[in-house]
Amino acid sequence: MPLAMPPSSKRARNALRWPLAVCLVLVTHGSLYPWTFVQPGSLWSAWSAMWHQDSWWTSLGDVVGNVVLFVPVGLLGVCVQDRTRAFAPRRVAFLIVWSMLFATALQVLQIWIPSRSAAVSDAVWNLVGLLIGVTVAAGARTSIEQVLEGKASSSAAALMLATLWLAIEWWPFLPTIDWQHVKNALKPLLMTPRWSWYSFAEVSLGLGLMMNLLRDHRSRTSFVLAMVALAILGKLFIQGQSLSVSHSLGWLAGLALGGVLWRLSAPKAAMTSLGTALAWFTFDELRPFVPTDMAGSFTWIPFVASLKGSMVTNTLALCWNSFWLGAVMACARTLGANMGGLAVALGLWTLLLEGAQVWLPDRVADITPALFPALWWLMLKVVAPSPLRRPR
């Protein structure tokens, strides 16, 4: 007879259903946007074209987007299941079959959307992302159960942000074992050095804030050095990445900044990190501080701006926005802030900054970043309850 699920675990799993529902809604929206359905000229020809492709590799951005889209679906799909049955092969197989049917159904619906190209390869790449999420959940079974039962350490939120930081450094996750790529990745550092104050500041502040959030980790120094080493390897063996002077010195400055924050008291370091993250996020949202004569448009539908232009670049920008806002939320949690109220206030501030972008050149005003504080509030509510609400 299966063991009864602890009340804390049950509450956590119920809370995780909301992020899973949000993921499914966003996947559906991203697949069927702009929601303009038109009867195809030949339904049979469109159906045949969907199933018969010359190449399953369409483009880098398209493949990466389809893979990343289903990673949280696989991870959360496992986490919301009963702890005593979550990793049973039959349950996982059901999740995989259901997700594959879901992804295929979305591709079929794209036949009626003229601006989209229905392709069964997209569903296959969705399956790859789903399997990555399931594999991560299976490999971290013990940690996930501890988190869901309220036994996670206080550094759970920091580990989430550290994972996001490494994901940003490794984007777009396409490894290559090519020595020519290694040589090309080292050229901006050794042969043609270029300096960017913006890149230096972004890298150093991101690493320093991540280090401060890991201040309670038992092996914080070794963990941070390992993260930096992994980031360096990523620059050498991931397509589209390279080492630069600005990035390399930014890591060194970030290590120094993190060391200074470790020497401060926890409240002072949290307040400093919170202010720094919010200030840099505000600065980054308002660049280049030169308004245009004519206002642009504001996109009220989430993730529409990411579908325009380079999906790789747009996704990276969203990840950085999520990192800075997540750092603000995590630091505020350690200070005992009202997380729900802060999520609303931070969301409104982000919405105001995005609204200002209609007057900035080469910027796309979008509602998506304004939703991140609420998503972080939901995740922190699950993995890192507020210190003020813990029983003494």
HELIX and SHEET records of a PDB file:
HELIX    1   1 PRO A    7  LEU A   32  1                                  26    
HELIX    2   2 LEU A   43  TRP A   51  1                                   9    
HELIX    3   3 LEU A   60  CYS A   79  1                                  20    
HELIX    4   4 PRO A   89  LEU A  109  1                                  21    
HELIX    5   5 GLN A  110  TRP A  112  5                                   3    
HELIX    6   6 VAL A  120  GLY A  139  1                                  20    
HELIX    7   7 ARG A  141  LEU A  148  1                                   8    
HELIX    8   8 ALA A  156  TRP A  170  1                                  15    
HELIX    9   9 TRP A  179  LEU A  190  1                                  12    
HELIX   10  10 TRP A  197  LEU A  213  1                                  17    
HELIX   11  11 ARG A  220  PHE A  237  1                                  18    
HELIX   12  12 VAL A  245  ARG A  263  1                                  19    
HELIX   13  13 ALA A  266  LEU A  286  1                                  21    
HELIX   14  14 ALA A  305  LEU A  307  5                                   3    
HELIX   15  15 MET A  311  THR A  334  1                                  24    
HELIX   16  16 MET A  339  ALA A  356  1                                  18    
HELIX   17  17 GLN A  357  TRP A  359  5                                   3    
HELIX   18  18 THR A  368  VAL A  383  1                                  16    
HELIX   19  19 PRO A  387  ARG A  389  5                                   3    
SHEET    1   A 2 PHE A 298  THR A 299  0                                        
SHEET    2   A 2 ALA A 365  ASP A 366  1                                        
END                                                                             
